[in-house]
Amino acid sequence: MISPASYITAWCNKFQISENDILGPCRRQDLAFARFFMWHSLHDYLEFSYQEIAKTFNRDHTSILYGTHRWREMLSVGDRAAKRITMVG
């Protein structure tokens, strides 16, 4: 099974953003949406718990819950930013 750390590294390379940015506190929209995507994927597809993801990203598990919920909302309404991010993969 893939580790969250190697998953983060792979997606940061694809998104062309630094791991420090994605793991840091910056709330810039592009970074927040990339985090939401990663959190959603780690939970829904790789079956990591919210607590495991929170520990990896140095966040509270409720932040992960919010981010994954927000990502699902964005996908359901056809949000352009969500489409751009999913097209990278």
LUMBASE-902824 format. One line per field, with one value per residue (C-alpha): residue number from 1; x, y, z; chain; residue in one letter. Coordinates in nm, 2 decimals. Layout:
BEGIN
nr c(NUM/...);
X c(X/...);
Y c(Y/...);
Z c(Z/...);
kette c(A/...);
rest c(A/...);
// end
This chain:
BEGIN
nr c(1/2/3/4/5/6/7/8/9/10/11/12/13/14/15/16/17/18/19/20/21/22/23/24/25/26/27/28/29/30/31/32/33/34/35/36/37/38/39/40/41/42/43/44/45/46/47/48/49/50/51/52/53/54/55/56/57/58/59/60/61/62/63/64/65/66/67/68/69/70/71/72/73/74/75/76/77/78/79/80/81/82/83/84/85/86/87/88/89);
X c(0.00/0.12/0.21/0.05/0.39/0.47/0.13/0.18/0.52/0.38/0.09/0.30/0.52/0.22/0.07/0.41/0.38/0.62/0.54/0.61/0.33/0.08/0.17/0.20/-0.07/-0.12/-0.49/-0.43/-0.72/-0.51/-0.33/-0.65/-0.82/-0.51/-0.52/-0.90/-0.83/-0.55/-0.75/-1.05/-0.84/-0.65/-0.98/-1.21/-0.98/-0.68/-0.90/-0.69/-0.88/-0.94/-0.72/-0.43/-0.46/-0.48/-0.16/0.02/-0.09/-0.05/-0.42/-0.72/-0.94/-1.23/-1.03/-1.00/-1.37/-1.45/-1.21/-1.34/-1.70/-1.61/-1.43/-1.74/-1.96/-1.73/-1.74/-2.12/-2.18/-1.91/-1.68/-1.41/-1.13/-1.22/-1.23/-0.88/-0.73/-0.89/-0.76/-0.40/-0.43);
Y c(0.00/0.35/0.57/0.92/1.08/0.92/1.01/1.37/1.37/1.23/1.48/1.78/1.69/1.67/2.00/2.16/2.28/2.23/1.98/2.26/2.46/2.18/2.08/2.44/2.68/2.88/2.92/3.03/2.89/2.68/2.52/2.46/2.29/2.07/1.97/1.90/1.68/1.49/1.45/1.32/1.07/0.95/0.88/0.76/0.57/0.47/0.42/0.62/0.74/1.11/1.08/0.93/1.20/1.48/1.35/1.35/1.70/1.83/1.93/1.85/1.57/1.81/2.01/1.69/1.63/1.98/1.96/1.63/1.75/2.07/1.88/1.66/1.97/2.12/1.81/1.78/2.13/2.10/2.36/2.47/2.46/2.11/2.01/2.16/1.97/1.64/1.69/1.70/1.34);
Z c(0.00/-0.08/0.22/0.26/0.24/-0.10/-0.23/-0.13/-0.30/-0.62/-0.64/-0.54/-0.84/-1.07/-0.93/-0.94/-0.58/-0.29/-0.02/0.23/0.07/0.07/0.43/0.56/0.69/0.37/0.28/-0.08/-0.29/-0.52/-0.23/-0.04/-0.33/-0.39/-0.03/-0.05/-0.35/-0.17/0.14/-0.05/-0.25/0.05/0.24/-0.04/-0.26/-0.05/0.27/0.51/0.82/0.88/1.18/0.98/0.71/0.98/1.14/0.81/0.72/1.08/1.09/1.31/1.18/1.15/0.90/0.69/0.72/0.61/0.31/0.19/0.22/0.04/-0.24/-0.29/-0.31/-0.57/-0.78/-0.76/-0.89/-1.17/-1.01/-1.27/-1.02/-0.92/-1.29/-1.35/-1.06/-1.15/-1.51/-1.39/-1.28);
kette c(A/A/A/A/A/A/A/A/A/A/A/A/A/A/A/A/A/A/A/A/A/A/A/A/A/A/A/A/A/A/A/A/A/A/A/A/A/A/A/A/A/A/A/A/A/A/A/A/A/A/A/A/A/A/A/A/A/A/A/A/A/A/A/A/A/A/A/A/A/A/A/A/A/A/A/A/A/A/A/A/A/A/A/A/A/A/A/A/A);
rest c(M/I/S/P/A/S/Y/I/T/A/W/C/N/K/F/Q/I/S/E/N/D/I/L/G/P/C/R/R/Q/D/L/A/F/A/R/F/F/M/W/H/S/L/H/D/Y/L/E/F/S/Y/Q/E/I/A/K/T/F/N/R/D/H/T/S/I/L/Y/G/T/H/R/W/R/E/M/L/S/V/G/D/R/A/A/K/R/I/T/M/V/G);
// end
